[in-house]
Amino acid sequence: MSVPIARMPMAIRILVLLLVPALLVPLFPQVVYPVFVMKVLCFALFAVAFNLLTGYTGLVSFGHAAFFGWAGYTTGQMMLLFGPGGLPPELAIVCGVAMAAAVGYVIGSLAIRRTGIYFAMITLALSQVAYFMAVQIRWTRGEDGMQGIPRGKFLGLVDLGVDSHMYYFTLAVFVLGFLFVYRVIHSPFGQVLKAIRDNSPRAVSLGYDTDRCKLMAFVLSAAVAGLAGSLKALVLQLVALNDVSLPTSTEVLLMTLLGGLGTVWGPVLGATLVVSLQNYLATLGDVVTIVIGLIFVLCVSFFRRGFVGEWLALLQWRKARGGARTDHTT
């Protein structure tokens, strides 16, 4: 039996409602360019992955570009080598996710030994090592990057070289990735992560292996970030050093903070805002960086919970106020 929309959690209801216009995007390319929406979906999934670690586990990472970029390099290399021979893109994406999870395990195993600023600095240092390797290793093409990555055929049947086909594939992967992260944060494991975030010593006193949970969260976050990076490599058909650089790590942090740290839809909104500003203000050159910086300053000053976080706080305040009025009248 199907579950009525009214009985669904709010986050899932929003997803269902947004799917309707999202499915119509390829039919109106004059209104919204499908490739632009695909880029938004890729970075939104990246921000959702980052939020799983930072927003729900309380671990601030400055190295998520390493997972995003190296997954893209792996997927791109697989498609360049074997794609013309018929390699399914879904297999190349799996290879990219596996690479991101492996890199995440290595970095996470070293980083979780520390907390706070020390954790952040370790992720930053190791991400710079990943960047240096991307510059030096030949098959990444260094500063030239990977270009002309073939998209292949999904299941050997659907030609992803057609933008409309690639759009629906990207949308499907985003929805699956979003639902996976949503399930994780609302599972018993997700509740443990929130307990670690709020009071790690208490979580230890309750018998939880916090280091093991942090490492699992780190690897899961890296894997989903890798999924976003692999998808982006196929969408734009290129991977560049920028994908594995520090500015990309700081961008995803900005996206998450703008939308709302520790909220389900905040990272998606933040990614949409940042990518849209970069796209529509591209003609201004470096001025776009100043505009994004000013928006960030305003957000930190007046919307410290992020846009979605402030909206949820307002809803809770109105609900509490309504309950207080009811108690007073009774």
N, C-alpha and C positions, 0 to 999 in steps of 0.2 A: 504494500500500500504506500502510495506517495505521501510524503510529509507536506502539509500545507505550508506555504511560504510564511504565513503569519506565525507559525510555531517554530520556525527555524531561528537559530542564533542570529543576532543582528549582522555580524560579519558575513555570514553565508547569505543572508538576504540581500546585502549590498552587492555581493558577488553575482548573484542570480540576476539582479536588476541591471547591473552594468554589462552583463553578457549580451543583453538584447541589442543595445547600440553597437557593442563591439563586433558582433557578428555581421553588422551591416556596413562596416567600414570599407571593405573592398568594393562595395556597390557604389560608393560615392567618393572616388579618389579626388574629385575636384574640391571637396570639402575638407577631407583629412587624408593626407598622404599615407598609404598603408605602411611604407618602409619606416616612416617616422613613428607610427604607433608601435611597430615591432621593436624599434630601438627603445621606446619607453617601457615596453613590457620586459625587455631584457634587463634594463637597469632597475626596474621595479622589483624583479625577482632577486637581483643582486642585493638590493636594499633590504628585502624581506629576510634574506639569509643573514645579513649583517645584524639585523635586529634580533634574530634568534639568539645570537651570542651576547650582544651588548645590552639589548633591551630586556631580555628575559633571564640572562645568566649573570649580568653585571660585569662582564669582562670587555673592556674597551680595547679593540684591536685596531692597529694602524697598518696592518699587513694584508688586508683582504684582497687587495689587487693581485697579490701573488697567486691566489687560487683562481681568481677571475681570468687573469692573463694566461697562466700556464695551462689551464683547461682549454682556452681558446687556441693556444699554440698546438696542443696535442690534437684537438679535433681538426684544426686546419691542416696539420701535417698528414694526418690519416686520410683526409679527403684529397689532398694534393697527390699523395702517393698511390692511393688505391681507389679513390672516388671515381676517376674516369673508367676504371675497370668494373664498376658496379658495386662498390662498397656502400652498404646502406648507411645513410647519415645517422640513423639512430644508434648504430654500433660505434661510429666515430664519437658521438656525444657521450656514450657510456665510457669510452676510453678517456675522454676529457674529464668526466666526473671522477673516474678512478684516479687520475693524476692529481686532481684537486684534493681528493680525500687523502691520498698518500702524502702530499705536501703538507696538508693540514695536520696529519698525524705527527709528522716530524716536528713542525713548528709548535704545535700544541703541546707535545710531550716536553719540550724545553720551556715553553712559556708558562704553563700552569704551575710551575714550581714557585712562581712569584705572584704577587697581587698588586693591584693599583697601578701606579705609574710605572713600576718596574715591569709588570706584565706588558703594558703598552709599548715600552721601549724595546723589549725583547722582540715583540712582533714587528716593530718598525725595523730593527736591525736585520732580522732574518728576511724580511720582505725585500730589503735592499740587496741582500745576497741573491735572492731570486731574480731581482732586476739585473744585477751584474751578470748572472748566468745567461739571461735572455740576450744580453748584449754580446756575449762572447761565443756562445754555442752557434755553430754554423747553420744548423737546420732551422733556426728561428729567423734567419735572414737579417739579424741585427737591426740596424736603423732603417733598413728598407722595409722590414716587416713582411708578412705573408699577404700576397695579393692574388686576386682571381681564384679564391677558394670555391670549388664546385659545391653546389648544394646537394646534388644527388637525387635519388628517388626514394621516398619514404616507402618502406616495405617492398621496394623494387617496383612499385606501381605508380605512385603519385609523384610527378615531377615537381620538385621544390624550386626549380628554376623559374617557375611561374610565380610572380609575386603574390597572387591571391592564394595559391596553394601554400606558399611559405607562411603567409599571414595566419591562416587557420592552424597550421602546425605550431607556430609560435604561440598563438593564443592557447592552444590545448596544453602545451608544455608549461606555460605560465600558470594556468589554472591548476594543473596537477601539482606543480611545485608549491603554489600558494596553499593548497589544501593539505599537502604533506606537512608543511611548517605549522599550519593551523592545528593539525592533529597532534603534532609533537608538543606544542605549547599547552594544549588542553588535555594531555595524557598525564598519568601519574608521574612519569618521568619529567614532564614539563612543570608539574607542581614542585618537584624536588629542585629543579633549576631556579624557580622563583624563590624557594626557601633559601637556597645558597646566595642568591642575589640580595635578599633582604637581611639575612642573618646567618652567615656561614658558620660561626661557632655553634649556633643552636642546631644547625643541620648535622654537624659532626656529632653533637651530643645525642642526637636521635639515632645515630648508627649509620648514617649515609657516608659512603666513600666519596667525599666531595671532589677529590682530584680526578677520580675515574669519571664522575658525572661531568665535570668541566671538560675533560678530554673528549668525551662522547659528544658533548654539545659543540665543541670546537670542530670536530671532524664533520659532524652533520652540517654545520654552518658552512664549512669549506666546500663540502660536496654540492650544496645547493648553489653557492656562489660559482662553483665550477660549471654547474648546469647552465647558469645565466651566461657565463663567459663562452661556453661552447655554442650556445644558441646565438649569441651575438656574432660570433665568427662566421656562422652560416648566413645570418641575416645580411650583414654588411659585406660578406665575402672578403674580409681582411682582418688581420690581427697585427697590431702595432705595439711598439714599446710603451706607448701611453697606457695600454691596457694593464700593464704590470707595474706601473710607476706609482710613486707616492701620491701625486695629485688625484689619481683614481681612488685610492684608499680614503683620502680626505673628502672627496666628493660624495662617496657613499655614506660617510659619517654625516655630512651636511644634509643629505637627502633624508636620513633617518631623523635627525634632530628637527628639521623643518616640519616634517609630517607629524612626528610624535614618537618619541622613544618608548618602547614597551607597549605600543598599540598595534593592533592587527593591520589596519589600513593606513596608518601613518607613513610608513616607508613608501608605500605605493603612491600616495599623494605627493610626498616629498620628491620622489624620483620624477614624477610627471611635471612638477613645477620646474625643477632644475633642468631637465632635458628640454623642456619647452622654451625656457629662457635662452638656453644655449643655441637652440635651433632658430628661433624667431629674432634673436638679437645678434645673430652671427655676423651681420653686415657691419655691426659697430666695432668689430674686432675685440681688442682687449677690454673694452668698456663693459662687456658682458660680465667679466669677472668682478668688476667694481659693483655692478648692479646686484649680482648674486651675494656679494659680501655685505652690501647694505641691507638686503632682505634678511640675511642671517643675523645681523646686528639687531634689527628691529624685532625679529622673532625671539632672540634670546632676551631682549629687554622687556617685551610686552607679552610674548606667548612662550613662556619658558617650558611648557609641556608640549610645545608644537601645536600645529593647527588642530589636528585630530584630538590630541590630548586635552587641549583647552575646551574643545566642543564636548567631549565626554565628561569633563569636570563640570561644565555648565549644566549638562543634563542631570548629573547626580545632584547638583545643588538645587535645581528646580524640583527634583523628585523629593529630596529631603525637606525642602520648604513646603511642598504640598502635603507631605506626611505630617509635618508639624502643625500646619493649619487644621488638618483633619482631627488630630488629637486635641487641639485647643477647642474646636467646636463640639466635640463629643464630651 
